[in-house]
């Protein structure tokens, strides 16, 4: 299959907080009724930075279920929607930025922690929800739209 199914296109924004909010929403939302596993991955890839030395596709694609699990989810018509409640720069990032503000100008990569809720539904009115939180590495070069770099591991809130 071609295309990206129900995966939204990345927003054209230059604000790391706004981009991270949208990216988390994309990562926590899916619809197995209209999107194949391959389409979901293609849709997610469109959010990634094109700068290979910074892109950590493995950390982002690890958010996806395996093809076999996706197929089981599709059998149950599973879909999920995200509600984002907050996004902020983690204290460790803010401290590093304060100590050396010019360091950001090498790659323009910002750490942003996003919290929210993922609501999941499936066939026969099944439903559930769980709280979510993750820290994203977002690249926002001057005069360019932001892009996703990675799911940042072990960043203090």
N, C-alpha and C positions, 0 to 999 in steps of 0.2 A: 504494500500500500504506500501511496505517496501522501504528501501533505502532513499537517500537524494535528488533524482532528480537532478536538476541543481545546487544545493548548493555546492560550493567548499569546500574541506577539509581544515582545518586550516594549515597554513604553519609551517614548522619546523624551527622556528627562535627563537633566544634568545634576540633579540633587541625589546624593547617595542614600539619604533616608527614604525618600520617595521611591527610588528604584528598589531598595531592599524590601520595602513594604510590598511592592508589586511582585518581586521575585519570590518572596516567601509565600504569597498567595498562590502563585503559579505552582510552586513545589508542593503545596498542601492541597491542591485541587486537581481532580481528574474525573474522567467519565469513561468507564470501560465500555459503555453502550455505544459510544461514537468514536472512540479513539483506541487504536491498537497499541500494543507495547512499543512497536517500532515508531509509530507516529508520536507517541509521548516522548520518546527519547529525542527524535528530530526536533520537536517543539522546544524541549528543554535546551538543546544544543544552540538554538537560535539566540538564547539569552547570554551565551558565553562570550568572553572577550576573544578577539581574534589574535591577540598577542600570545603566541604559544609559550613564551618563557614564563608567563604568569598564570596561564589557564590550568586549572586543576579539575579537568572533566571527571576524573575518577571519584573525587569527593562529592560532586554533584550527582553523577549517574548512580552512585551508591544509594541515593534516596529512593530509587526505583525498585519495585518488587521484581523478582526474577520473572522471565517469560512464563514459566509454569504457574507461578502464583498469580500473575496478571490474568492468565487464562481462567483460573478458578474464580477470580474476582469478577471477570466478565460473565461467567456462567451465572453468577448471582446478581448481575446488572449493578455492580457496585460503582458508586460515584461519591466524590467528596467535595466539599466546599470549605473554603477558609474564611475565617473572620479574624482580621488582624486588629489587635488591641493596642499595640505599642511598638515603637522602634526607637532605638537610641544608640549612641556610640558607647561602647563599653568603657569602664573607667581606665583600664589598662591602655586602651587606644588613646583616650583623651590625655592621659599622663604622658605617653610617648610623644604625642603631637605637641604638647606644651613644652616638653624638654627640647625637641628639635623640629620646629615647624617646617623647615625646609626639606626634611626627609621625605615628605609626601610627594614632592615634585619629581622624584625618580620614576615612580609608576602610577601615582595618583590612585592608590588602593586604600580604601577605607574599610574598617571593620564596623559592622552594624548588627546589633542584636535585635531580633524581631520576636515578639511573643503574640500568641493568638490561640485560636481554637479551630480544630478540624472537625467538621460534622460529616459523618459518613452515613450513606443510605444504601440499601440493597433491596433486592426483590422482596415482595410480600410485606412491604412496610417496615422492614428492618431498619434500625437506625442506632447510631451511637455518636459519641463525641469525646474528644480528648484535647487537653491543653497541649500546646506546642511551643517550643522556643528553640531558636538556632541563631548562630552568628554567621553572617555572610561576609565574604570579602568582595567588595564592589569597586570596580574601576570607573572613575569619572574624570577623564582627562578634560582640560579646558577646551571649550568650543566643540565638545563631542557628547554624544549620548552616553549614559552609563551602561556598563555591562557587568555580568557576573563573572567572578574569578574563581571562587571556591566556597565550599562550606568550611568555615574556619574552625579548626579543632581547639578545644581547651582555651577559650578566651574568657577571662573573668568578666562578669557582668558589671 
